[in-house]
Amino acid sequence: MSGVSIKPLLAILLFFAGGSLALGQAGSTGGTIGKTDKSVGGESAAGPQAPARPHPKSERPTEKRNRTNVQLPGDSATESSLCKALVGTWTFSNGIGVVFKAGGDLSATNADVGKWTCNSGMVAAHWRRWTDHYVVSSDRAHLSGNSGLFNAALTATKN
């Protein structure tokens, strides 16, 4: 087929497929358009709704944090010490050294930098292009987990 005869055919195909193209758009998350407080008949719900009032300071939920700015669930001393034990220098099984800093920053001997979070001894190391996941051992001196870069198992020992 020549380029001249393909263009009209493509235009016709796109015309007929136009209705279904909108259904398959990547990134569409849905949502609500228009009023949501109407009945099936189109009538609005009775009375205006009062705006939500903010909680007074005494009722606001509080977030527990330790000195390393790591959110700690519950009051368990074990959970807290697992995350606190992460701060320091670690040598990984791939030969790279990583410093977990108290403010949540990471730096590695290969010049990579990132941020880390910890929740009940479950660690997420967010590097620039990937995220690693580790578990702090009960002796607080070892990490085991998975590198998000190569999907490879890694371990580490605290220096």
Secondary structure, DSSP 8 states (H G I E B T S, - for coil): --HHHHHHHHHHHHHHHHHHHGGG-TT------S-SSB-TTS-B-SS---------GGGS----B-TT--B--SS-HHHHHHHHTTSEEEEETTS-EEEE-TTSEEEETTS-EEEEEEETTEEEEEESS-EEEEEE-TTSSEEEEEETTTTEEEEEEE-
